[in-house]
Amino acid sequence: MPTILSQQQVSIEWSDLAKWRQVKQPKSARARSSGIHLSGIIDATLVASGLATKQEIYEDEMPLRMCIGMAWENWVVGLYPDMVWQPGEWGKDGVFGTPDGISTCEENGEDVSMLDEFKATYYSLNKWKSILDAKRYMWQLCANCYALSTTFARLHVLWINGNYKPPSPQYWTYLIQFTEKELEQFWKNVIMKNKHRAVAEVH
C-alpha cells in the first residue's frame, strides 16, 4: 500500500488572492498524440472490473464538469509558482499520459521530483475512508509516477460539496509515496494487462 505522508486542508486567504498570478498554459498542454492513452486504459479497466459503470465514466467526462475541473486547475496552480505546470506528454510502452504538474519535495534532506495532480469532485469528503481508496485517482497517480520515474505524488482535491455540511467547498492536499515495487507491479499487472481494453485516440 502507498503511504500518505501528509494530508491537510488548505485555507485560501485574502492574501492568497492578492498575490495570485495567472500562469500561462504552455502550448504543450494541448498536444495529444494518437494512440492508447492512460485515461482510456483506466476507464475501461474500472468498467470491466465492476468498479464503475459506463454511465459514471461518461458523466465524469461531461463537458461542463471537465470545464469546472480545468478552471480549478488553471486557478490553483497560481498558488504554486515553483511548479512546472503541464510539463508535456509522456510515452511509455505504447501508452501516452499527460501529468498536470511536476514540482519537488524533500527526502532525506534533498529535493526530489514530485508529481502534482488536480481534481475537482462532487463526491463528499466522506466518500472514502481514506483517499487511498479512490481507485481512479490512485491508479492515475501510480501510472504517472512510474512513467516519470518518481515515487512521490501530491494530489490536490477540490471537494466542491465538502462533507455536505457548511462550510463548503474544501481544498485538501495529499502527499503520497509509493514504493518502486508498487509502481512496477501496477504498471505490469494493471496498465499493460488492460492496455487492449482501451480504444486508441486519433488526433
Residue frames as a rotation matrix with the C-alpha (Angstrom) as fourth column:
MET 1
0.567 0.824 0.000 0.00
0.824 -0.567 0.000 0.00
0.000 0.000 -1.000 0.00
PRO 2
-0.121 -0.564 0.817 1.21
0.417 -0.775 -0.474 3.51
0.901 0.284 0.329 -0.73
THR 3
-0.276 -0.083 -0.958 1.84
0.956 -0.124 -0.264 5.77
-0.097 -0.989 0.114 2.24
ILE 4
0.636 0.460 0.619 0.11
0.453 -0.873 0.184 9.07
0.625 0.164 -0.763 2.99
LEU 5
-0.409 -0.883 -0.232 2.92
0.785 -0.211 -0.582 11.29
0.465 -0.420 0.779 4.23
SER 6
-0.866 0.217 -0.452 0.62
0.142 -0.759 -0.636 14.22
-0.480 -0.615 0.626 4.91
GLN 7
-0.319 0.806 0.498 -2.93
0.787 -0.068 0.613 15.36
0.528 0.588 -0.613 4.30
GLN 8
-0.652 0.025 -0.757 -4.18
0.538 -0.689 -0.486 18.81
-0.534 -0.725 0.436 5.10
GLN 9
0.479 0.823 0.305 -6.95
0.865 -0.384 -0.324 21.22
-0.149 0.419 -0.896 4.36
VAL 10
-0.680 -0.694 0.238 -5.71
0.731 -0.666 0.147 24.33
0.057 0.274 0.960 2.59
SER 11
0.305 0.763 -0.570 -7.38
0.741 -0.566 -0.361 27.56
-0.599 -0.312 -0.738 3.64
ILE 12
-0.201 -0.303 0.932 -7.45
0.863 -0.505 0.022 30.20
0.464 0.809 0.362 0.93
GLU 13
-0.067 0.085 -0.994 -6.87
0.742 -0.662 -0.107 33.63
-0.667 -0.745 -0.019 2.48
TRP 14
0.913 0.387 -0.127 -7.49
0.237 -0.758 -0.608 37.08
-0.332 0.525 -0.784 1.03
SER 15
0.285 -0.897 -0.338 -3.71
-0.580 -0.442 0.684 37.48
-0.763 0.001 -0.647 0.95
ASP 16
-0.365 -0.357 0.860 -3.52
0.378 0.787 0.487 34.47
-0.851 0.503 -0.152 -1.40
LEU 17
0.530 0.642 0.554 -5.87
0.792 -0.142 -0.594 36.23
-0.302 0.754 -0.583 -3.81
ALA 18
0.856 -0.212 -0.471 -3.77
-0.217 -0.975 0.044 39.39
-0.469 0.065 -0.881 -3.64
LYS 19
-0.070 -0.993 -0.099 -0.52
-0.651 -0.029 0.759 37.62
-0.756 0.117 -0.644 -4.56
TRP 20
0.207 0.225 0.952 -2.06
0.400 0.868 -0.293 35.18
-0.893 0.442 0.090 -7.05
ARG 21
-0.261 -0.324 -0.909 -0.76
-0.710 -0.574 0.409 35.44
-0.654 0.752 -0.080 -10.61
GLN 22
0.803 0.592 -0.073 -2.14
-0.450 0.522 -0.724 33.83
-0.390 0.614 0.686 -13.74
VAL 23
-0.270 -0.858 0.437 0.11
-0.185 0.491 0.851 31.06
-0.945 0.149 -0.291 -15.03
LYS 24
0.070 0.255 -0.964 0.24
-0.973 -0.196 -0.122 30.91
-0.221 0.947 0.234 -18.82
GLN 25
0.594 0.220 0.774 -0.69
-0.154 0.975 -0.159 27.50
-0.790 -0.024 0.613 -20.10
PRO 26
-0.473 -0.854 -0.214 2.07
-0.429 0.011 0.903 26.10
-0.769 0.519 -0.372 -22.31
LYS 27
-0.013 0.441 -0.897 1.27
-0.998 0.043 0.036 25.06
0.054 0.896 0.440 -25.86
SER 28
-0.784 -0.390 -0.484 2.33
-0.394 0.914 -0.098 21.52
0.481 0.114 -0.870 -24.96
ALA 29
-0.719 0.554 0.420 -0.75
-0.351 0.231 -0.907 21.25
-0.600 -0.800 0.028 -22.70
ARG 30
0.315 0.907 -0.280 -2.98
-0.703 0.025 -0.711 20.81
-0.637 0.420 0.646 -25.74
ALA 31
-0.245 -0.482 -0.841 -0.68
-0.911 0.410 0.030 18.42
0.331 0.774 -0.540 -27.58
ARG 32
0.149 0.357 0.922 -2.01
-0.613 0.765 -0.197 14.86
-0.776 -0.536 0.332 -27.55
SER 33
-0.741 -0.550 -0.385 -0.65
-0.644 0.422 0.639 12.00
-0.189 0.721 -0.666 -29.61
SER 34
0.339 0.785 -0.519 -2.75
-0.852 0.490 0.185 9.47
0.399 0.379 0.835 -31.46
GLY 35
-0.487 -0.500 -0.717 -2.74
-0.187 0.861 -0.473 6.07
0.853 -0.096 -0.512 -29.79
ILE 36
0.278 0.542 -0.793 -3.55
0.622 0.528 0.578 4.43
0.732 -0.654 -0.190 -26.46
HIS 37
-0.233 -0.300 0.925 -3.82
-0.398 -0.839 -0.372 6.84
0.887 -0.455 0.076 -23.54
LEU 38
-0.952 -0.248 -0.178 -3.62
0.070 0.390 -0.918 6.20
0.297 -0.887 -0.354 -19.83
SER 39
-0.611 0.775 0.162 -7.09
-0.686 -0.417 -0.596 7.64
-0.394 -0.475 0.786 -19.18
GLY 40
0.097 0.654 -0.750 -8.61
-0.902 0.377 0.212 5.23
0.421 0.656 0.626 -21.70
ILE 41
-0.440 -0.344 -0.829 -6.98
-0.025 0.928 -0.371 2.21
0.897 -0.142 -0.418 -20.04
ILE 42
-0.998 0.034 0.046 -8.05
-0.047 -0.048 -0.998 3.28
-0.032 -0.998 0.049 -16.55
ASP 43
-0.344 0.938 -0.054 -11.65
-0.898 -0.345 -0.273 4.00
-0.275 -0.045 0.960 -17.55
ALA 44
0.128 0.381 -0.916 -12.02
-0.708 0.682 0.184 0.72
0.695 0.625 0.357 -19.46
THR 45
-0.633 -0.458 -0.624 -10.46
0.083 0.761 -0.643 -1.26
0.769 -0.460 -0.444 -16.61
LEU 46
-0.890 0.368 0.269 -12.73
-0.389 -0.305 -0.869 0.31
-0.238 -0.878 0.415 -13.99
VAL 47
0.036 0.948 -0.317 -15.78
-0.999 0.022 -0.047 -0.64
-0.038 0.318 0.947 -16.04
ALA 48
0.031 -0.089 -0.996 -14.51
-0.464 0.881 -0.093 -4.16
0.885 0.464 -0.014 -16.81
SER 49
-0.794 -0.431 -0.429 -13.76
0.171 0.519 -0.837 -4.81
0.584 -0.738 -0.338 -13.13
GLY 50
0.096 0.955 -0.282 -17.16
0.729 0.125 0.673 -3.53
0.677 -0.270 -0.684 -11.99
LEU 51
-0.433 -0.351 -0.831 -15.68
0.854 -0.453 -0.253 -0.60
-0.288 -0.819 0.496 -10.08
ALA 52
-0.579 0.321 -0.750 -17.54
-0.295 -0.939 -0.174 1.91
-0.760 0.121 0.639 -12.27
THR 53
0.226 0.708 0.669 -20.33
0.610 0.433 -0.664 1.93
-0.760 0.558 -0.334 -14.83
LYS 54
-0.441 -0.336 0.833 -20.18
0.888 -0.297 0.351 3.35
0.130 0.894 0.429 -18.33
GLN 55
0.527 0.721 0.450 -22.70
0.596 -0.691 0.410 5.96
0.606 0.052 -0.794 -17.24
GLU 56
0.793 -0.290 -0.535 -20.48
0.395 -0.423 0.816 7.06
-0.463 -0.859 -0.221 -14.33
ILE 57
-0.276 -0.943 0.185 -17.48
0.739 -0.085 0.668 7.33
-0.615 0.321 0.721 -16.61
TYR 58
-0.220 0.257 0.941 -19.49
0.849 -0.425 0.314 9.30
0.480 0.868 -0.125 -19.16
GLU 59
0.806 0.592 0.015 -20.90
0.495 -0.687 0.532 11.66
0.325 -0.421 -0.847 -16.55
ASP 60
0.444 -0.722 -0.530 -17.43
0.499 -0.292 0.816 12.34
-0.744 -0.627 0.231 -15.18
GLU 61
-0.578 -0.725 0.375 -16.36
0.681 -0.176 0.711 13.30
-0.449 0.666 0.596 -18.70
MET 62
0.483 0.815 0.321 -19.29
0.870 -0.406 -0.280 15.63
-0.098 0.414 -0.905 -19.43
PRO 63
-0.027 -0.571 0.821 -18.00
0.675 -0.616 -0.406 18.89
0.737 0.543 0.402 -20.96
LEU 64
0.549 0.276 0.789 -19.31
-0.259 -0.841 0.475 21.15
0.795 -0.464 -0.390 -18.19
ARG 65
0.976 -0.218 0.005 -17.73
0.076 0.359 0.930 19.04
-0.205 -0.908 0.367 -15.45
MET 66
0.280 -0.915 0.291 -14.50
0.959 0.251 -0.134 19.00
0.050 0.317 0.947 -17.40
CYS 67
0.156 -0.166 0.974 -14.64
0.307 -0.929 -0.208 22.80
0.939 0.331 -0.094 -17.70
ILE 68
0.882 0.209 0.422 -15.06
-0.319 -0.392 0.863 23.14
0.346 -0.896 -0.279 -13.93
GLY 69
0.775 -0.632 -0.002 -12.08
0.501 0.612 0.612 20.87
-0.386 -0.475 0.791 -13.31
MET 70
0.087 -0.750 0.656 -9.95
0.919 -0.193 -0.343 22.73
0.384 0.633 0.672 -15.84
ALA 71
0.428 0.130 0.894 -10.92
-0.023 -0.988 0.155 26.09
0.903 -0.087 -0.420 -14.34
TRP 72
0.991 -0.069 0.112 -9.98
-0.106 0.078 0.991 24.87
-0.077 -0.995 0.070 -10.85
GLU 73
0.450 -0.878 0.163 -6.60
0.840 0.478 0.256 23.58
-0.303 0.022 0.953 -12.03
ASN 74
0.119 -0.378 0.918 -5.95
0.698 -0.625 -0.348 26.76
0.706 0.683 0.190 -14.01
TRP 75
0.652 0.184 0.735 -6.59
-0.272 -0.849 0.454 28.88
0.708 -0.496 -0.503 -10.92
VAL 76
0.980 -0.162 0.112 -4.93
-0.068 0.254 0.965 26.85
-0.185 -0.953 0.238 -8.18
VAL 77
0.431 -0.884 0.180 -1.59
0.888 0.380 -0.257 26.43
0.158 0.271 0.949 -9.99
GLY 78
0.328 -0.267 0.906 -1.20
0.108 -0.942 -0.317 30.17
0.938 0.202 -0.281 -9.48
LEU 79
0.884 0.008 0.468 -0.56
-0.457 -0.206 0.865 29.41
0.103 -0.979 -0.178 -5.80
TYR 80
0.636 -0.666 0.391 2.48
0.298 0.679 0.671 27.28
-0.712 -0.310 0.630 -6.64
PRO 81
0.773 -0.298 -0.560 5.00
-0.580 -0.689 -0.435 29.42
-0.256 0.661 -0.706 -8.55
ASP 82
-0.258 -0.958 0.126 7.71
-0.828 0.287 0.481 26.74
-0.497 0.020 -0.867 -8.38
MET 83
0.091 0.371 0.924 5.58
0.113 0.918 -0.379 24.09
-0.989 0.139 0.042 -10.07
VAL 84
-0.898 -0.248 -0.364 6.14
-0.354 -0.086 0.931 23.18
-0.262 0.965 -0.011 -13.72
TRP 85
-0.048 0.982 0.181 2.56
-0.345 0.153 -0.926 23.16
-0.937 -0.107 0.332 -14.91
GLN 86
0.886 0.460 0.062 1.54
-0.142 0.396 -0.907 20.95
-0.442 0.795 0.416 -17.81
PRO 87
0.039 -0.999 -0.034 5.09
-0.445 -0.048 0.894 19.64
-0.894 -0.020 -0.447 -18.44
GLY 88
-0.196 -0.080 -0.977 4.02
-0.978 0.084 0.189 17.80
0.067 0.993 -0.094 -21.57
GLU 89
0.780 0.612 -0.132 3.01
-0.619 0.785 -0.017 14.34
0.093 0.095 0.991 -22.67
TRP 90
-0.338 -0.847 0.411 4.99
-0.790 0.492 0.365 11.23
-0.512 -0.201 -0.835 -21.79
GLY 91
0.556 0.457 -0.694 5.04
-0.754 0.629 -0.189 7.98
0.350 0.629 0.695 -23.72
LYS 92
-0.476 -0.702 0.530 5.99
-0.845 0.531 -0.056 4.57
-0.242 -0.475 -0.846 -22.31
ASP 93
-0.832 0.062 0.551 5.45
0.076 0.997 0.004 1.05
-0.549 0.045 -0.834 -23.65
GLY 94
-0.791 0.507 0.343 2.99
0.437 0.074 0.897 2.33
0.429 0.859 -0.280 -26.24
VAL 95
0.266 0.861 -0.434 0.94
0.956 -0.179 0.231 4.30
0.121 -0.476 -0.871 -23.71
PHE 96
-0.488 -0.376 0.787 0.64
0.351 -0.911 -0.218 8.09
0.799 0.170 0.577 -23.52
GLY 97
0.244 0.560 -0.792 -0.13
0.967 -0.085 0.239 10.23
0.066 -0.824 -0.562 -20.49
THR 98
-0.085 -0.203 0.975 -0.37
0.272 -0.946 -0.173 13.91
0.958 0.251 0.136 -19.59
PRO 99
-0.231 -0.056 -0.971 0.56
0.970 0.067 -0.234 14.81
0.078 -0.996 0.039 -15.99
ASP 100
0.781 0.607 0.145 -0.80
0.582 -0.792 0.184 18.04
0.226 -0.059 -0.972 -14.53
GLY 101
0.740 -0.530 0.414 2.43
-0.532 -0.838 -0.122 19.25
0.412 -0.130 -0.902 -12.97
ILE 102
0.416 -0.699 -0.582 5.87
0.692 0.659 -0.295 18.48
0.590 -0.280 0.758 -11.59
SER 103
0.635 -0.297 0.713 7.47
-0.553 -0.820 0.151 20.04
0.539 -0.490 -0.685 -8.54
THR 104
-0.325 -0.817 -0.476 9.79
-0.065 0.521 -0.851 18.92
0.943 -0.246 -0.223 -5.74
CYS 105
0.870 0.410 0.273 9.56
-0.302 0.008 0.953 17.66
0.388 -0.912 0.131 -2.19
GLU 106
0.014 -0.923 0.383 12.22
-0.951 -0.131 -0.279 16.85
0.308 -0.361 -0.880 0.36
GLU 107
0.939 0.156 -0.307 13.55
-0.071 0.960 0.271 13.35
0.337 -0.232 0.912 1.01
ASN 108
0.560 -0.746 -0.360 16.43
0.814 0.414 0.408 12.82
-0.155 -0.522 0.839 3.43
GLY 109
0.194 -0.464 -0.864 17.38
0.291 -0.814 0.503 16.49
-0.937 -0.349 -0.023 3.18
GLU 110
-0.867 -0.498 0.015 17.41
0.134 -0.204 0.970 16.54
-0.480 0.843 0.243 -0.62
ASP 111
-0.076 0.832 -0.549 14.92
-0.723 -0.426 -0.544 17.85
-0.687 0.356 0.634 -3.17
VAL 112
-0.817 -0.096 0.568 13.37
0.243 0.836 0.491 15.09
-0.522 0.540 -0.660 -5.29
SER 113
-0.855 0.496 -0.150 10.90
-0.354 -0.348 0.868 15.21
0.378 0.796 0.473 -8.17
MET 114
-0.703 0.701 0.117 7.19
0.209 0.361 -0.909 15.01
-0.679 -0.615 -0.401 -7.31
LEU 115
-0.704 0.577 0.415 4.08
0.540 0.054 0.840 14.59
0.462 0.815 -0.349 -9.45
ASP 116
-0.786 0.573 -0.232 1.19
-0.205 -0.596 -0.776 17.04
-0.582 -0.563 0.587 -8.95
GLU 117
-0.753 0.633 0.181 -2.37
0.481 0.342 0.807 16.15
0.449 0.695 -0.562 -9.96
PHE 118
-0.877 0.480 0.031 -5.54
-0.428 -0.751 -0.503 18.23
-0.218 -0.454 0.864 -9.58
LYS 119
-0.686 0.723 -0.079 -9.09
0.608 0.630 0.483 17.01
0.399 0.283 -0.872 -9.10
ALA 120
-0.738 0.625 0.252 -12.44
-0.674 -0.672 -0.308 18.74
-0.023 -0.397 0.917 -8.62
THR 121
-0.812 0.414 -0.411 -15.16
0.285 0.896 0.340 16.37
0.509 0.159 -0.846 -7.44
TYR 122
-0.144 0.863 0.483 -18.78
-0.688 -0.439 0.578 16.46
0.711 -0.249 0.657 -6.36
TYR 123
0.143 0.114 -0.983 -18.19
0.456 0.874 0.168 13.45
0.878 -0.473 0.073 -4.11
SER 124
0.894 0.186 0.409 -18.31
-0.277 -0.487 0.828 14.09
0.353 -0.853 -0.384 -0.38
LEU 125
-0.109 -0.933 0.343 -15.22
-0.888 -0.064 -0.455 14.05
0.447 -0.354 -0.822 1.81
ASN 126
-0.097 0.168 0.981 -16.92
-0.764 0.620 -0.182 11.04
-0.638 -0.767 0.068 3.40
LYS 127
0.586 0.353 -0.729 -16.98
-0.789 0.455 -0.414 9.09
0.186 0.818 0.545 0.13
TRP 128
0.355 -0.559 -0.749 -13.90
0.093 0.819 -0.567 7.05
0.930 0.132 0.342 1.09
LYS 129
0.902 -0.125 -0.413 -12.42
0.427 0.120 0.896 6.12
-0.062 -0.985 0.162 4.47
SER 130
0.046 -0.936 -0.350 -9.04
0.252 -0.329 0.910 7.07
-0.967 -0.130 0.221 3.01
ILE 131
0.426 0.038 -0.904 -8.05
-0.734 -0.570 -0.370 8.89
-0.530 0.821 -0.215 -0.16
LEU 132
-0.682 -0.732 0.002 -6.07
-0.627 0.586 0.514 5.74
-0.377 0.349 -0.858 -0.97
ASP 133
-0.399 0.629 0.668 -9.43
0.356 0.777 -0.519 4.03
-0.845 0.031 -0.534 -1.59
ALA 134
0.510 0.527 -0.680 -10.14
-0.395 -0.559 -0.729 6.36
-0.764 0.640 -0.077 -4.52
LYS 135
0.298 -0.414 0.860 -9.13
0.528 0.822 0.212 3.85
-0.795 0.391 0.464 -7.19
ARG 136
0.743 0.044 0.668 -9.27
0.650 -0.281 -0.706 6.13
0.156 0.959 -0.237 -10.20
TYR 137
0.874 -0.440 0.207 -7.14
-0.467 -0.878 0.102 8.79
0.137 -0.185 -0.973 -8.51
MET 138
0.405 -0.753 0.518 -4.59
-0.429 0.344 0.835 6.30
-0.807 -0.561 -0.184 -7.17
TRP 139
0.448 -0.215 0.868 -4.28
0.675 0.718 -0.171 4.46
-0.586 0.662 0.467 -10.48
GLN 140
0.871 -0.099 0.481 -3.62
0.305 -0.658 -0.689 7.70
0.384 0.747 -0.543 -12.30
LEU 141
0.716 -0.637 0.286 -1.02
-0.687 -0.570 0.450 8.80
-0.124 -0.519 -0.846 -9.74
CYS 142
0.403 -0.558 0.725 0.68
-0.069 0.771 0.632 5.42
-0.913 -0.305 0.272 -9.78
ALA 143
0.566 -0.140 0.812 0.96
0.783 0.401 -0.476 5.21
-0.259 0.905 0.337 -13.57
ASN 144
0.879 -0.234 0.415 2.18
-0.005 -0.875 -0.483 8.79
0.477 0.423 -0.771 -13.93
CYS 145
0.630 -0.677 0.379 4.76
-0.648 -0.191 0.737 8.30
-0.427 -0.710 -0.560 -11.17
TYR 146
0.406 -0.473 0.782 6.06
0.365 0.868 0.336 5.17
-0.838 0.149 0.525 -12.89
ALA 147
0.661 -0.090 0.745 6.33
0.739 -0.096 -0.667 6.89
0.131 0.991 0.003 -16.26
LEU 148
0.761 -0.323 0.563 8.05
-0.213 -0.944 -0.253 9.93
0.613 0.073 -0.786 -14.72
SER 149
0.052 -0.790 -0.610 10.41
0.497 0.550 -0.671 7.88
0.866 -0.269 0.421 -12.51
THR 150
-0.602 -0.175 0.779 9.30
-0.559 -0.605 -0.568 9.36
0.570 -0.777 0.266 -9.20
THR 151
-0.591 0.391 -0.705 7.77
0.598 0.799 -0.058 7.75
0.541 -0.456 -0.707 -6.12
PHE 152
-0.708 0.296 -0.642 6.14
0.430 -0.540 -0.724 10.93
-0.561 -0.788 0.255 -4.78
ALA 153
-0.501 0.621 0.603 2.80
0.566 -0.292 0.771 12.44
0.655 0.727 -0.205 -5.73
ARG 154
-0.869 0.325 -0.374 0.79
0.121 -0.592 -0.797 15.35
-0.480 -0.738 0.475 -4.38
LEU 155
-0.476 0.806 0.352 -2.92
0.790 0.215 0.575 15.18
0.387 0.551 -0.739 -5.04
HIS 156
-0.965 0.230 -0.122 -4.87
-0.167 -0.906 -0.388 18.46
-0.200 -0.354 0.914 -4.91
VAL 157
-0.577 0.815 0.052 -8.60
0.757 0.510 0.408 17.84
0.306 0.275 -0.912 -4.42
LEU 158
-0.837 0.495 0.235 -11.35
-0.527 -0.844 -0.102 20.43
0.148 -0.209 0.967 -4.50
TRP 159
-0.715 0.684 -0.145 -14.24
0.696 0.680 -0.228 18.80
-0.057 -0.264 -0.963 -2.67
ILE 160
-0.732 0.392 0.556 -16.92
0.049 -0.785 0.618 21.02
0.679 0.479 0.556 -4.17
ASN 161
0.340 0.936 0.086 -19.58
-0.151 -0.036 0.988 19.91
0.928 -0.349 0.129 -1.70
GLY 162
-0.320 -0.536 0.782 -17.20
-0.870 -0.160 -0.466 19.48
0.374 -0.829 -0.415 1.23
ASN 163
-0.993 0.066 -0.095 -18.78
0.099 0.909 -0.404 16.98
0.060 -0.411 -0.910 3.63
TYR 164
-0.328 0.921 0.210 -22.25
0.495 -0.022 0.869 18.29
0.805 0.389 -0.448 2.77
LYS 165
0.503 0.408 -0.761 -22.18
0.858 -0.340 0.385 20.43
-0.102 -0.847 -0.522 5.90
PRO 166
0.808 -0.224 0.545 -21.33
-0.007 -0.929 -0.371 24.15
0.590 0.295 -0.752 5.92
PRO 167
0.314 -0.007 -0.949 -18.80
-0.624 -0.755 -0.201 25.45
-0.716 0.655 -0.241 5.18
SER 168
0.126 -0.318 0.940 -18.10
0.661 0.733 0.160 24.09
-0.740 0.601 0.303 1.74
PRO 169
0.824 -0.257 -0.505 -16.27
-0.029 0.872 -0.489 23.66
0.566 0.418 0.711 -0.61
GLN 170
0.730 -0.648 0.216 -12.97
-0.282 0.002 0.960 22.40
-0.622 -0.761 -0.181 0.84
TYR 171
0.641 -0.640 -0.423 -9.49
-0.498 0.073 -0.864 22.18
0.584 0.765 -0.272 -0.68
TRP 172
0.752 -0.405 0.521 -7.24
-0.291 0.505 0.813 19.38
-0.592 -0.762 0.262 0.54
THR 173
0.282 -0.729 -0.624 -3.78
-0.834 0.136 -0.535 18.21
0.475 0.671 -0.569 -0.47
TYR 174
0.896 -0.022 0.444 -2.45
-0.210 0.859 0.467 14.70
-0.392 -0.512 0.765 0.00
LEU 175
0.092 -0.929 -0.358 1.27
-0.989 -0.044 -0.140 13.89
0.115 0.367 -0.923 -0.21
ILE 176
0.865 0.323 0.384 1.61
-0.346 0.938 -0.010 10.22
-0.364 -0.124 0.923 -1.13
GLN 177
-0.185 -0.953 -0.239 4.65
-0.958 0.121 0.260 7.99
-0.219 0.277 -0.936 -1.55
PHE 178
0.909 0.357 -0.216 4.74
-0.407 0.870 -0.279 4.74
0.088 0.341 0.936 -3.49
THR 179
0.162 -0.878 0.451 7.48
-0.200 0.418 0.886 2.13
-0.966 -0.234 -0.108 -3.47
GLU 180
-0.417 -0.381 -0.825 9.28
-0.871 -0.091 0.483 1.34
-0.260 0.920 -0.294 -6.70
LYS 181
-0.979 0.072 0.192 7.98
0.097 0.987 0.125 -2.22
-0.180 0.141 -0.973 -6.45
GLU 182
-0.156 0.983 -0.098 4.39
0.381 -0.032 -0.924 -0.99
-0.911 -0.181 -0.369 -6.18
LEU 183
0.150 0.176 -0.973 4.82
-0.656 -0.719 -0.231 1.17
-0.740 0.672 0.008 -9.26
GLU 184
-0.722 -0.518 -0.459 6.42
-0.686 0.450 0.571 -1.61
-0.089 0.728 -0.680 -11.30
GLN 185
-0.858 0.430 0.279 3.79
0.369 0.896 -0.247 -4.18
-0.356 -0.109 -0.928 -10.34
PHE 186
0.043 0.914 -0.404 0.93
0.111 -0.406 -0.907 -1.78
-0.993 -0.006 -0.119 -11.01
TRP 187
-0.078 -0.132 -0.988 2.25
-0.865 -0.484 0.133 -0.91
-0.496 0.865 -0.076 -14.45
LYS 188
-0.891 -0.361 -0.276 2.76
-0.451 0.782 0.430 -4.56
0.061 0.507 -0.860 -15.33
ASN 189
-0.865 0.501 0.026 -0.39
0.465 0.821 -0.331 -6.06
-0.187 -0.274 -0.943 -13.79
VAL 190
0.037 0.922 -0.384 -2.92
0.457 -0.358 -0.814 -3.29
-0.889 -0.145 -0.435 -14.42
ILE 191
0.196 0.038 -0.980 -1.80
-0.578 -0.803 -0.147 -0.98
-0.792 0.595 -0.136 -17.22
MET 192
-0.670 -0.543 -0.507 -0.07
-0.722 0.317 0.615 -3.47
-0.173 0.778 -0.604 -19.51
LYS 193
-0.886 0.336 0.319 -2.57
0.315 0.942 -0.116 -6.27
-0.340 -0.002 -0.941 -18.90
ASN 194
0.076 0.993 -0.090 -5.51
0.645 -0.118 -0.755 -3.99
-0.761 -0.001 -0.649 -19.67
LYS 195
-0.605 -0.419 -0.677 -3.97
-0.181 -0.756 0.629 -1.96
-0.776 0.503 0.382 -22.47
HIS 196
-0.948 0.217 0.234 -6.01
0.305 0.409 0.860 -3.91
0.091 0.886 -0.454 -25.03
ARG 197
-0.178 0.951 -0.254 -9.27
0.927 0.076 -0.368 -2.68
-0.331 -0.301 -0.894 -23.47
ALA 198
-0.082 0.090 -0.993 -8.67
0.109 -0.989 -0.098 0.96
-0.991 -0.116 0.072 -24.40
VAL 199
0.673 0.326 0.663 -9.73
0.706 -0.019 -0.708 2.45
-0.219 0.945 -0.243 -27.71
ALA 200
-0.413 -0.909 0.060 -6.89
0.869 -0.373 0.326 4.26
-0.274 0.187 0.943 -29.49
GLU 201
0.423 0.478 -0.770 -7.38
0.254 -0.878 -0.406 8.00
-0.870 -0.024 -0.493 -29.85
VAL 202
-0.003 -0.375 0.927 -6.92
1.000 -0.017 -0.004 9.67
0.017 0.927 0.375 -33.22
HIS 203
0.454 0.079 -0.888 -5.65
0.330 -0.940 0.085 13.25
-0.828 -0.332 -0.453 -33.32
